[in-house]
Amino acid sequence: MGMPSKLKNMNLFNEGHSYLGLVKSATLPDLARKMEAYRGGGMNGPVKADLGQSDDGIQFEWTAGGLVLQAVRQYGNTSASGVLLRFTGAYQQDDTAEVTALEVVLRGRHESIAMGEAAPGEDTEHKVITTCSYYKLSANGEELVEIDLLNFIERIAGTDMLEAQRRALGI
């Protein structure tokens, strides 16, 4: 029997600038695919065809305490990959004390920045939603997922999922 790895600590970097002590929470992007049911003659039920990444895109939500002007300055960035964010997390298993270093690298732009409630003597925070064109997930230095929507790249556990399609398209 074992115990699950739990997030013990984390950090967020915005263009290399550490938000240690500022970042309060982060919701890592869902890995989601667009699927369409298909049932043809001779099939006793539908099978979902994989049509690529979900129409919801890659969304990263994060909350920072206080006033974080760097993100506000980045709002309205015209490049779909204009902001570089890097999430790092230390996940520890309480039965073995083993620590897994998780890293998520994202490129995108801020879709929304909720400035939060302003009240003297109360906690303040910004909630930011960053829509991403690039996503890379690694654990202990091993690349698990890399998705680069602008460059038609999708690698899962070292397998290039789009290689044959790029070859067929001549790119």
PyMOL commands that set and color helices and strands:
alter all, ss='L'
color gray80, all
select helices_A, chain A and resi 69-74+149-151+163-169
alter helices_A, ss='H'
color red, helices_A
select strands_A, chain A and resi 5-14+17-18+23-27+33-38+47-53+58-65+83-93+99-114+125-139+142-148+153-156+159-160
alter strands_A, ss='S'
color yellow, strands_A
deselect
rebuild
show_as cartoon
